[in-house]
Amino acid sequence: MNKLKAQQWMSQALDGELSARRRQRLEQWLAAHPEDRVLWDQWQQIGSQLRAAVEAVPPLRSSAQAWAGIRAELDDQKAAAGAWTWFGGRSAAWAGSLAALLIIATGVWWWSFYTPTPVSTAVAEVDRTQVEWIDTDIESAMPVVYTDAGTGLTVIWVSFDEEKREDNGYAG
């Protein structure tokens, strides 16, 4: 037997799962190995403490008794709070009315803020950038001008042939 097997058998013995023959071999091992005997004694002590703690726990109530206790506690809390409870009282009506008013106000603001008016449309048309000419010293350059759909910005992009650029003396 090795140390790992001895520890496995000690665990089984504590759980009551070790046969009498193996239990006797375990006792022989523990007599020959004092460090494992100390571990065995510690495990037995912890097991005794756990069993004592389990026995000290009061027995569980049935689910019907538990629900009856919960209902009684809720009824006591409701009676103590009076008519100003969130569920079933005036506070719920006020909270619902306030939430509805907030939703309506947000909708009106959103509609007024994001609905284009003739003035805002005209300003948008006036602010539009117009590119009339692109000048570059790069031969074979091909300018591309477009308005980005996502941002509305005017994009100027100059593409060129890399080989012709190096042939004409541009380093890069």
DOMIVEX-508474 format. One record per residue (C-alpha): x, y, z; residue number from 1. Coordinates in steps of 0.5 Angstrom, whole numbers. Layout:
BEGIN
+-------+-------+-------+------+
:  east : north :    up : resi :
+-------+-------+-------+------+
:     X :     Y :     Z :  NUM :
...
+-------+-------+-------+------+
END
This chain:
BEGIN
+-------+-------+-------+------+
:  east : north :    up : resi :
+-------+-------+-------+------+
:     0 :     0 :     0 :    1 :
:     2 :     7 :    -1 :    2 :
:     1 :    14 :     2 :    3 :
:    -5 :    16 :    -3 :    4 :
:    -8 :     9 :    -3 :    5 :
:    -8 :     9 :     5 :    6 :
:   -11 :    16 :     5 :    7 :
:   -17 :    13 :     0 :    8 :
:   -18 :     8 :     5 :    9 :
:   -18 :    13 :    11 :   10 :
:   -24 :    17 :     7 :   11 :
:   -28 :    10 :     6 :   12 :
:   -27 :     8 :    13 :   13 :
:   -30 :    15 :    15 :   14 :
:   -35 :    14 :    11 :   15 :
:   -37 :     7 :    13 :   16 :
:   -35 :     4 :     6 :   17 :
:   -29 :     0 :     8 :   18 :
:   -29 :    -7 :     9 :   19 :
:   -27 :   -11 :    15 :   20 :
:   -21 :   -14 :    12 :   21 :
:   -18 :    -7 :     9 :   22 :
:   -20 :    -4 :    15 :   23 :
:   -15 :    -9 :    19 :   24 :
:   -10 :    -7 :    13 :   25 :
:   -11 :     0 :    14 :   26 :
:   -10 :     0 :    22 :   27 :
:    -3 :    -4 :    20 :   28 :
:    -1 :     2 :    16 :   29 :
:    -3 :     7 :    21 :   30 :
:     1 :     3 :    26 :   31 :
:     8 :     3 :    22 :   32 :
:     7 :    11 :    19 :   33 :
:     6 :    16 :    25 :   34 :
:     5 :    22 :    20 :   35 :
:    -1 :    18 :    17 :   36 :
:    -4 :    16 :    24 :   37 :
:    -4 :    24 :    26 :   38 :
:    -8 :    25 :    20 :   39 :
:   -13 :    20 :    21 :   40 :
:   -14 :    22 :    28 :   41 :
:   -15 :    29 :    25 :   42 :
:   -20 :    27 :    20 :   43 :
:   -24 :    23 :    26 :   44 :
:   -24 :    29 :    30 :   45 :
:   -27 :    33 :    24 :   46 :
:   -32 :    28 :    23 :   47 :
:   -34 :    28 :    30 :   48 :
:   -35 :    36 :    30 :   49 :
:   -39 :    35 :    23 :   50 :
:   -43 :    30 :    26 :   51 :
:   -45 :    34 :    32 :   52 :
:   -46 :    40 :    28 :   53 :
:   -51 :    37 :    24 :   54 :
:   -55 :    34 :    30 :   55 :
:   -55 :    41 :    33 :   56 :
:   -59 :    43 :    27 :   57 :
:   -67 :    44 :    28 :   58 :
:   -71 :    39 :    24 :   59 :
:   -74 :    42 :    17 :   60 :
:   -81 :    44 :    17 :   61 :
:   -85 :    42 :    11 :   62 :
:   -86 :    46 :     5 :   63 :
:   -93 :    48 :     7 :   64 :
:   -91 :    50 :    14 :   65 :
:   -86 :    54 :    11 :   66 :
:   -91 :    58 :     6 :   67 :
:   -95 :    59 :    12 :   68 :
:   -90 :    62 :    16 :   69 :
:   -88 :    67 :    10 :   70 :
:   -95 :    69 :     9 :   71 :
:   -96 :    71 :    16 :   72 :
:   -89 :    75 :    16 :   73 :
:   -92 :    78 :     9 :   74 :
:   -99 :    80 :    12 :   75 :
:   -95 :    83 :    18 :   76 :
:   -91 :    87 :    14 :   77 :
:   -97 :    89 :    10 :   78 :
:  -101 :    91 :    16 :   79 :
:   -95 :    95 :    19 :   80 :
:   -94 :    99 :    13 :   81 :
:  -101 :   101 :    12 :   82 :
:  -104 :   103 :     6 :   83 :
:   -97 :   106 :     3 :   84 :
:   -95 :    99 :     1 :   85 :
:   -92 :    99 :    -6 :   86 :
:   -96 :    93 :    -8 :   87 :
:  -104 :    94 :    -8 :   88 :
:  -103 :   101 :    -5 :   89 :
:  -103 :   108 :    -7 :   90 :
:   -96 :   108 :    -8 :   91 :
:   -96 :   103 :   -14 :   92 :
:  -101 :   108 :   -17 :   93 :
:   -97 :   114 :   -17 :   94 :
:   -91 :   110 :   -19 :   95 :
:   -95 :   107 :   -25 :   96 :
:   -97 :   114 :   -27 :   97 :
:   -90 :   117 :   -26 :   98 :
:   -87 :   112 :   -31 :   99 :
:   -93 :   113 :   -36 :  100 :
:   -91 :   121 :   -36 :  101 :
:   -84 :   119 :   -37 :  102 :
:   -85 :   115 :   -43 :  103 :
:   -90 :   120 :   -46 :  104 :
:   -85 :   126 :   -45 :  105 :
:   -79 :   122 :   -47 :  106 :
:   -83 :   120 :   -54 :  107 :
:   -85 :   127 :   -55 :  108 :
:   -78 :   130 :   -54 :  109 :
:   -75 :   124 :   -58 :  110 :
:   -80 :   126 :   -64 :  111 :
:   -79 :   133 :   -64 :  112 :
:   -71 :   133 :   -63 :  113 :
:   -71 :   128 :   -69 :  114 :
:   -76 :   130 :   -74 :  115 :
:   -73 :   134 :   -79 :  116 :
:   -76 :   141 :   -80 :  117 :
:   -76 :   145 :   -87 :  118 :
:   -71 :   150 :   -83 :  119 :
:   -66 :   144 :   -81 :  120 :
:   -67 :   141 :   -88 :  121 :
:   -65 :   148 :   -91 :  122 :
:   -59 :   149 :   -87 :  123 :
:   -56 :   142 :   -88 :  124 :
:   -56 :   143 :   -96 :  125 :
:   -53 :   150 :   -95 :  126 :
:   -47 :   146 :   -90 :  127 :
:   -46 :   141 :   -96 :  128 :
:   -39 :   141 :   -98 :  129 :
:   -37 :   142 :  -105 :  130 :
:   -30 :   140 :  -108 :  131 :
:   -29 :   144 :  -115 :  132 :
:   -22 :   142 :  -116 :  133 :
:   -16 :   137 :  -113 :  134 :
:    -9 :   139 :  -115 :  135 :
:    -3 :   134 :  -114 :  136 :
:     4 :   134 :  -116 :  137 :
:     3 :   126 :  -117 :  138 :
:     3 :   124 :  -124 :  139 :
:    -2 :   119 :  -125 :  140 :
:    -6 :   121 :  -119 :  141 :
:   -13 :   120 :  -119 :  142 :
:   -17 :   123 :  -114 :  143 :
:   -24 :   121 :  -111 :  144 :
:   -29 :   125 :  -108 :  145 :
:   -35 :   122 :  -104 :  146 :
:   -40 :   124 :   -98 :  147 :
:   -39 :   118 :   -93 :  148 :
:   -46 :   116 :   -92 :  149 :
:   -45 :   114 :   -84 :  150 :
:   -42 :   121 :   -82 :  151 :
:   -44 :   126 :   -88 :  152 :
:   -37 :   128 :   -89 :  153 :
:   -34 :   129 :   -95 :  154 :
:   -28 :   125 :   -97 :  155 :
:   -22 :   126 :  -101 :  156 :
:   -18 :   120 :  -103 :  157 :
:   -12 :   120 :  -108 :  158 :
:   -10 :   114 :  -111 :  159 :
:    -4 :   113 :  -116 :  160 :
:     1 :   108 :  -119 :  161 :
:     6 :   106 :  -114 :  162 :
:    11 :   104 :  -120 :  163 :
:    10 :   111 :  -124 :  164 :
:    11 :   115 :  -117 :  165 :
:    18 :   112 :  -116 :  166 :
:    20 :   113 :  -123 :  167 :
:    18 :   120 :  -123 :  168 :
:    23 :   121 :  -117 :  169 :
:    18 :   121 :  -111 :  170 :
:    21 :   117 :  -105 :  171 :
:    17 :   114 :  -100 :  172 :
+-------+-------+-------+------+
END
